[in-house]
Each structure stands twice: as C-alpha cells, then as structure tokens.
C-alpha cells in the first residue's frame, strides 16, 4: 500500500530520474512545474470524486480499489459525469419528439401549430443534447 505522506516524494524522484535520462531536457521551468502539480491535483481530485460516487452507488462505506479503477477508466476514456448524463436526457427528449412527430403525422386531430412546434423543439433539443453528450464522450 502506498503511503500518502511519501507519494509526492516518490513522484518527485521519478520525475528527477526521467529528467536525468533525457539528453536535451534538464528541468521544468518554474511555471511548467507549477502547471504539472496543478494538473496532478486536478486529476487526483477528479478520480477521487468519481471513486467516491462509485462507492456510494455500490452502497459501500469505503472506496475500494475497484472503485478507483472504475474512476480512472472513466476519466481515461473521456466519459465524464456530464457526458454520461447528457446522453440519456438527449435520447429521451429526441424519442419523445419522434413519438410526437408520429402522432402529428398520423392523426389529423393532433396537427396543430402548437403540437408541431413542440415536436420540432423536442427533436431539436434532444438531438443537440445527445450530440453534446456524445462529443464529450469521444473527445479523447
């Protein structure tokens, strides 16, 4: 098990070893190093939040390695929580619009201006939200 108190030192030693192996790059600039640590902090925070959520979904009282691996896999695949949430929402709205479109097409009584506007709005909004969700999922 990794000791959280020494994890940063281990990572620093690994970075120093990699820099020592490089023939051209000898060091990080101060701003480059700050950016690296900020990226690491954001990554660990994101994975931790997703792992905690996975543990809650599984009704566990602690975060297991399985939850962390799932969070890392979701992060690495680009499947953000927002992207995962947008896809079904967009699908439901587009489906409702398609259902309403069939009703408008096959029922004379349902052919009002309001029903046509609602149908077009549901389809447009649903497809747009679905596309945003899919784009967020495929960004990597």
C-alpha positions as CSV (number, residue, x, y, z in Angstrom):
1,X,0.0,0.0,0.0
2,X,1.3,3.4,-0.9
3,X,1.9,5.8,2.0
4,X,0.1,9.1,1.1
5,X,2.8,11.0,3.0
6,X,5.6,9.8,0.8
7,X,3.7,9.5,-2.5
8,X,4.7,13.0,-3.6
9,X,8.4,12.4,-2.8
10,X,8.3,9.1,-4.8
11,X,6.7,11.0,-7.8
12,X,9.4,13.8,-7.5
13,X,12.1,11.1,-7.5
14,X,10.6,9.5,-10.6
15,X,10.4,12.9,-12.4
16,X,14.0,13.7,-11.5
17,X,15.1,10.2,-12.8
18,X,13.3,10.8,-16.1
19,X,14.9,14.2,-16.5
20,X,18.3,12.7,-15.8
21,X,17.8,10.2,-18.6
22,X,16.9,12.9,-21.1
23,X,19.7,14.2,-23.2
24,X,18.1,17.5,-24.0
25,X,15.5,18.4,-21.3
26,X,17.2,19.0,-18.0
27,X,14.5,20.6,-15.9
28,X,11.0,22.0,-15.7
29,X,10.6,25.8,-15.8
30,X,9.1,27.1,-12.5
31,X,5.8,27.7,-14.3
32,X,5.9,24.4,-16.1
33,X,6.4,22.6,-12.7
34,X,3.6,24.6,-11.1
35,X,1.3,23.6,-14.1
36,X,2.3,19.9,-13.7
37,X,1.4,19.9,-10.0
38,X,-1.9,21.7,-10.7
39,X,-2.7,19.1,-13.4
40,X,-1.9,16.3,-10.9
41,X,-4.0,17.8,-8.2
42,X,-7.0,18.2,-10.6
43,X,-6.6,14.6,-11.8
44,X,-6.4,13.1,-8.3
45,X,-9.4,15.3,-7.2
46,X,-11.5,14.2,-10.2
47,X,-10.6,10.5,-9.8
48,X,-11.3,10.7,-6.1
49,X,-14.7,12.3,-6.6
50,X,-15.7,9.7,-9.2
51,X,-14.4,6.9,-7.0
52,X,-16.4,8.2,-4.0
53,X,-19.5,8.4,-6.2
54,X,-18.9,4.8,-7.4
55,X,-18.7,3.6,-3.8
56,X,-21.9,5.4,-3.0
57,X,-23.7,3.8,-5.9
58,X,-22.4,0.4,-4.7
59,X,-23.7,1.3,-1.2
60,X,-20.2,0.8,0.3
61,X,-18.8,2.5,3.4
62,X,-15.3,2.9,1.9
63,X,-13.7,3.4,-1.5
64,X,-12.2,0.1,-2.8
65,X,-9.5,-0.3,-5.4
66,X,-12.3,-1.4,-7.8
67,X,-14.0,2.0,-7.4
68,X,-10.7,3.8,-8.1
69,X,-10.0,1.7,-11.2
70,X,-13.5,2.4,-12.5
71,X,-13.0,6.1,-11.9
72,X,-9.6,6.0,-13.7
73,X,-11.1,4.1,-16.6
74,X,-14.0,6.6,-16.9
75,X,-11.5,9.5,-16.8
76,X,-9.1,7.9,-19.2
77,X,-11.9,7.2,-21.7
78,X,-13.2,10.7,-21.5
79,X,-16.5,9.6,-20.1
80,X,-17.3,12.5,-17.8
81,X,-20.2,12.5,-15.5
82,X,-21.8,15.3,-17.5
83,X,-21.3,13.4,-20.8
84,X,-22.9,10.3,-19.3
85,X,-25.8,12.3,-18.0
86,X,-26.5,14.2,-21.2
87,X,-26.8,11.1,-23.5
88,X,-29.9,9.6,-21.9
89,X,-31.5,13.0,-21.4
90,X,-31.0,13.9,-25.0
91,X,-32.2,10.4,-26.1
92,X,-35.4,10.7,-24.1
93,X,-36.2,14.2,-25.4
94,X,-35.4,13.1,-29.0
95,X,-37.5,10.0,-28.5
96,X,-40.4,12.0,-27.1
97,X,-40.2,14.3,-30.1
98,X,-40.1,11.4,-32.6
99,X,-43.2,9.9,-30.8
100,X,-45.0,13.2,-31.0
101,X,-43.9,13.5,-34.7
102,X,-45.6,10.2,-35.5
103,X,-48.8,11.3,-33.7
104,X,-48.8,14.6,-35.7
105,X,-48.3,12.7,-39.0
106,X,-50.9,10.0,-38.4
107,X,-53.6,12.0,-36.5
108,X,-55.4,14.8,-38.0
109,X,-56.7,16.0,-34.6
110,X,-53.1,16.3,-33.3
111,X,-52.0,18.6,-36.2
112,X,-52.0,22.0,-34.6
113,X,-49.3,24.7,-34.8
114,X,-48.5,24.2,-31.1
115,X,-48.0,20.4,-31.4
116,X,-45.8,20.9,-34.5
117,X,-43.7,23.5,-32.6
118,X,-43.4,21.2,-29.6
119,X,-42.4,18.3,-31.8
120,X,-39.7,20.2,-33.6
121,X,-38.4,21.7,-30.3
122,X,-38.2,18.3,-28.6
123,X,-36.4,16.7,-31.5
124,X,-34.0,19.6,-32.0
125,X,-33.2,19.9,-28.3
126,X,-32.9,16.2,-27.8
127,X,-30.6,15.7,-30.7
128,X,-28.5,18.7,-29.7
129,X,-28.1,17.5,-26.1
130,X,-27.4,13.9,-27.3
131,X,-24.7,15.2,-29.7
132,X,-23.1,17.3,-26.9
133,X,-23.0,14.2,-24.6
134,X,-21.5,12.0,-27.3
135,X,-19.0,14.7,-28.3
136,X,-17.9,14.9,-24.6
137,X,-17.5,11.1,-24.5
138,X,-15.5,10.9,-27.7
139,X,-13.2,13.8,-27.1
140,X,-10.2,11.5,-26.3
